[in-house]
Amino acid sequence: MESIKLPALLLLILALFSTTNLAYGQNQWKYYHPNNSGLPGNIVPDIIIDSTNAKWFATNNGLARLKGNTWTVWDTTNSLIPNNFIQSIIKDKENNIWIATRNKGIVKYDGINWTLYYNTNLGYPLLAINRLRVDNNNTLWACSQTLGLLKYLSSINKWVRYYTANSGLPDNSVTDVQFENNIKWIGTVQGGIARFNDTSWTIYNHNNTPLESDFIERVGIDNFDNKWFCTRFGGVAKFNSDQNQWTIYTSTNSGLPWNNTYSIFFDEQNTKWIGIAGGGFTIFNDTNWVTALDTNSTTVGDFKKDKYNNVWICASEGVWVYNPQGIVKVYENSTVLPKSIALYQNFPNPFNPFTKIKYSVKKEGYVTLSIYDITGRKINTIVNNRKSIGEYEIVFNGAGLSSGIYLYTLESDDIKITKSMILLK
């Protein structure tokens, strides 16, 4: 990865935000990747932050949660997740977590139970879901690469499909949907934008608007109800639907560094954070443009801001955290670090077949966590990489083992700790 051009970047961002009373002693950037954290994969397309300030990451190697100092990972070995490549994640108003997997359907997690939606009333499996959204009525919508736009009616456990043959949808490859009261703004791969108010459809494309591309990557609605569309090869389009006014931003008429735009986020000041396919991201406050993570390899898939005003930036090379005033409490208890390496009793214990093992490390270094039978024969090594300071949690699946006593051992450069656990089937 190319290095971040921090000195020039920080000067520009300071000028952009005109921030005073900065915490100069604090770092403005933090970078998470599989070798320094509990993040299981380096490709992170999506993130949600729940009401407890826990971060949930969709990755190419499972679902990860950072809660306080603890990382937890769910994948095909310890949950009903059918495929470890997760495309999208969303939380509904009942605090259910919904995830879309690559070509293996959609999964709901209510904190205890997992429910897989794959074979449905549609008569064919849910495949290739690009993105999940929840509307103001708490209805789940799924954007499919091939099936069009899907709506889940939870009260009757049925899916409704909108596609070119039964609606005004211009293309069956749908990338995103956003909601303005009862109006759905839908992005497609070849058909431009569809507006659907539950009765009629209106189509916007290069033939009837200034849009320079009909390939819509992402849809966003800002704090003033302007609609924004990230496009492939056509920059970013802003649409004031009340005045029927379009504004097109490209690399030739604005500070946008590249016309392949991929994601967009609006903060409390209505500043636009725009992800670039293969080009990092840029920040636009309606006057100035600042490009950050200006590389030719990093694609930013999503942005979220936590309760401390840290912006979490999910990308094709891991997760960045950025705060122009200095990162605040990335960990909930960031000032209280583990005094030594520690291994905690698994829970539940006895277990069948899943149990959680929690441990902490005192300094960044190489850590292994291995499982042994009562004779000392190694069964598996479930952690084997470099970890930064913090607390971690991993779920162990004993489904393939016989009932009995097992040992689990945490080892770093200078200490080794072993505890026992009971598998009871």
N, C-alpha and C positions, 0 to 999 in steps of 0.2 A: 504494500500500500504506500502511496506517496504521503509524505509528511504534510501535516496541516500547516499552512502559512500563518502562524499565529500572530507575529508582531503586527503586520499590516492589517490582518483581519480584526484584531482587537481595537486598533485605532479607528477603523471604519465603523465597527459596531458601537463603540463609545459615542462617536459622532451621530450615528443613526438614532440611538435611543436617548441621547442627552441625559444620561443617568448621573445622579449625584450621590454622594455618600457611599461610594462603592466599597465593598469589602476587598481591598486590594490584596490582602494576605491570603485569600482563598483562591483555589484553582477554578477556572471558568469552564474547564472541560474535564470529563471523565469518560473513559472508554472501556466497555465490557466486551469480552470475547471468550470463547470456550476455554482458553488457556489461563485466564486470570479470574474466572468467576464460575458460577454454576450454570451459566448459559450453555445449553447442550448443542447448539448449532450456530454457525456464523451467519447464516442467511436469516434475517428477521423481518418478515413482511409487514407485521401488524403488532399493535400493542393496545391494551386497555389498562386504565388505572381505576381501581374500585374505590368504594367509599372508605376503606381503611387505609388508603394510599398504597396498597399493594399493587405491584406491576405484573401484568400477565403478558407473556411474549409468545407469539406464534413464531416457530422456528422451523428450519428444515430437518430438525431432529427431535421433535416433540414439543410439548407445551411446557413452558417454564413460568414459575411465579417467584418474584422477589418480594417477600413480606418481612419487614424489619430487616434483620441481618440474614435471613434464612432463604435459601434457594430450594425450591421443590420442582421436580421434573416428572411429568407424566408422559408415557409413550406406550408403544404396543405391548410392552412387557408387564406393565403394572396398572393398566386401565383398559377401557374398551375403545380407545383410540385405534382405528384400523390402519392408519398410515402415519408415519412420523413426520411427513412433510405437511405442515399446516399453512394454509394459504391466508386465512382470515380468522379474526376472533372478535366477538362482540358480547356485551353484557346487557341483558334485558332489565326491565324495571322490577322484576322479582328476584334479581341477583343471580339468575342462571347464567352460566358461561356457555356460549355457543361457539364451536369451532368448525371450520370447513377444512377438510383434509383433501389432499391431492388425489382425485379420482376414486375416493372411497367413501363419499358421503359426508354427512354433517353429524356432529356429536353435541349433545347437551350435558353439562355437568352442573348439578345443583349443590355441590359441596360435599355430597355423599355418594349419590348415584350417577351412573353414566347411562345415557340413552343414545343409541345409534339410529340415525335416519338414513337409510340407504335404499332398501326396497320399499316403495311407497305406493299409494293408491294410483299414482300416475301410470303404473304398469312397467316402468323401467327404472333403473337405479339413478340416484342423484350423483351426477358426475361433474367433474371439472368446475367446481364452484370458485369463482374469482373473489367474491366479497360478500360478507353478511352485513345487513343493516337491520335496525329495529326502529319502527316508526313511532309516532306520538301515541298510538293506541296499543303499544307494546306488541305489535305484530312483527314477526320475523320475515325478512325478505332475503332471498338468495339470488345473486347474479351469476348466471352460468355461462360458460364459454360456448355451449352448444344448445342448451335447452331454453334459452330466453330468460325471462324473469319469473321467479317462483315466490309464492306467498304461502306461509304456513298458518293454517287455521287450527290453533291448538285446542279449541273447545270441541272440535269434532275429529281431531287428529287427521286432517286432510291437507294436501298440498294443491294449490291452484297454480296453473301455468299460463303465462302470457307469452305468446310467440307470434311469428309473422302470419301464421295461417288463421289465428283466431282473434287477432287484435290489431291495433295500429302500430305495433312495435316494428321498426324498420329493419331490424337485424336480430338474429337469434344468439349472437355473441354479445352478452351484456357485461360491462365492466364495473358499473357502479350505479347506485341510486341514492338520492337524498330527498328529504321531505320538507315541504313548505305547507304546513297545515295538512290538508288532504291531497295536495298536489305532489305527484312523484316526478322528479327530474331524473332521467335515465340516460346514462352514457352507453354507447355501443361501439363496436369495433369498426364497422363499415357504414353504419347508417346515421351517424351524427348523434343528435340529442332528441329524446322523446319526452314530451310533457303529457302526463296522464292525470286527469282529475277524477278518476273512477267512472267517467262517462265517455269522454271524448279524448282523442289523441291529437297532439300537434307536433310536427317534426321540424327540427331546425338542422340545416346542414349547409354545405358550401354553396348550394344552389339558391338559397333564399336568405342567407345571412353573410356577414363578412368572415365567417369561419374559414380558416385556411386548411383545416384538416377535419375529416369526418371520423377519425379515429380518436375517440374520447377515452383517456386513461382514468380520469378521476373527476368527480363532481363535488363541489363544495358550495355552501351558502354562508355568506359572511354575516356580520352583526347587523348590517343594514338591509338584509334580504337580497343583496346582489348575488347572482349565480355565477360561479367560476368553474371553468372547464379546462382541465389539463389535457393537452392533446399530444399525439405523436406527430412530430415534424411541423406542428402549427403553433407552437408557443402556448400561451394561456389566453383564454377568452373570458371576458367579464360581460355579463348580461344584466342590465337593469330592465326587468320585465315590465315594470310599471310604465316606463317611458319608452319601451321597445328600443333601447339604446345598447349597442355593442361596442366594446373596446377590446382590441386585439393587441397583446403584448408579445413581441418576438425579439430575437437577438439583434434585429436591425433597427428597431424603433424604441428600444428600452434597454435597461441594464440586465435583462435576462441573458444568461451566458450561453444558453443552448435551447433549441426549440423542442426537444424531446422532454416534455414535462410530465411528471409521474404522480405527484401527490401534492396536497395542499392542506394547510392548517391555519386557523385564524385565532389569534390570542385575544386577550381582553381589550387591547388597544386597537383591535381590528388590523393588526399587522399580519401580512401574509407570509407564511413560511412555505416555500415551494420546492418540492423535491424534483431533482433532475435525473433522468435515466442516464446512468453512467457519468454524472457530473456533480454529485454532492447535493447541495441545496442553496437557495438564495432567499434573502429576506427583503420584503418590500413594504414600506409604510405609506404608500401612495405618493411619496415624493422621492425617496432614495432607495437604491438597490444595493445590497451587500451580498456577495457570494461567499459562502463558507464551505469547508470541505471540498475545495475546488480540485477534484481529481478526475481522471478519465475512467475510473472503474467503479466508483461507489454510487449505487442507486438507492435513494432514500424512499422507503415505502410508506412511512407513517410518522407523525409527530403527535405527542401528547404532553400536556403540562401538568405537573403534580401540584400538591397544595403548598409547596415551598417555592413555586415558580421556576423549578427546574424543567427544562424542555428535554424530553426523551426522544431521541431520533433513531428510528429503526431502519436499518440499511442492509445491504448485501454483504457487509463485512463486520457485522456486529451491531452494538448499540452505543451511541454517544449520549452523554448528558451534558447540557449546556445551560449556563446561567450567566448573563452579562455582569451580574453583581457578585459572582462567586457562588459555586454550588453549595447549597444548604441541605444538610441532613439527607444525603443520598440513602444512608441507612437511618432508620428511625432512631436508633441509639448509637449514632456514629461516634459520639464522644466516649462510649464505654466499649473498649476493645477487649477481646479475650486475653486473659493474663497468661494463659498457656494453652497448648493443644489440649483439647478435651473431647471425650467421647461419651455420649449419653446413652441411657438405657433405651432400647428400642420400644416402640409403642405401636400397636398393642403387643403385649407379651403375656401369655402365649398368643400366637397369631396363626391365621389360615386364610389365604396363602400370603397376604400382603402385610408388611410392617414398615414403619418409618424409622430410619436411623439418622439421628442428628449429631453433628460434630462441629467443633470450632477449631480454627487455626490461629496461631499467635502472630505469624508473619508470613509474608508471601513466600511460597516455596512449593516443592513437590510433595504431594500427598497421595497415599494409597489407602484404600479401604477394601479389605478382602474378607471373604466368608470361608470358614473351615468347618468340617465335621468334627465330631467329638474326638476322633483319633488324630486330628491335626492335618488331615488331608485337605488341601485347598480346593474349594468348590468353584469359586469365581472371584474375580477382582472387579468391583463395581465402581470404584473411583481410581483413576490412575492418571493424574495430570497436575499441572501447576495451579495453585489456588492463592488468591489474595486474602488479606485479613478479613475475617468475618465468620458468620455461622452458616452452616449448610444443612440441608435435609435431603435425603434420598429415600425412595421407596424400593424395598427389596421384595421380589416375587419368589416365593418358595414353592410354586406350583409343581415343579418337577422333582421335588425332594420328598423323602419319607419323613414321617413324624420322628421327632427326636430333638436332642440338644445340639445347637450349632454355636460356633464362636464367630465373632466379627472383630477384626483388628484394624485399628487406625494407626498409620505409621508415617512419620515425617523424617527429616534429616536427623533429629536429635532425640526422638521419643517414640515409643511404641505402646499402645494401649489396647487391651483385649477385654471384651465382655461376652457374656453368653446370652442366648435367646432360645426359646422353645417353639418349635413348629408342632402344632397339634391338629391333626386332621380327623 
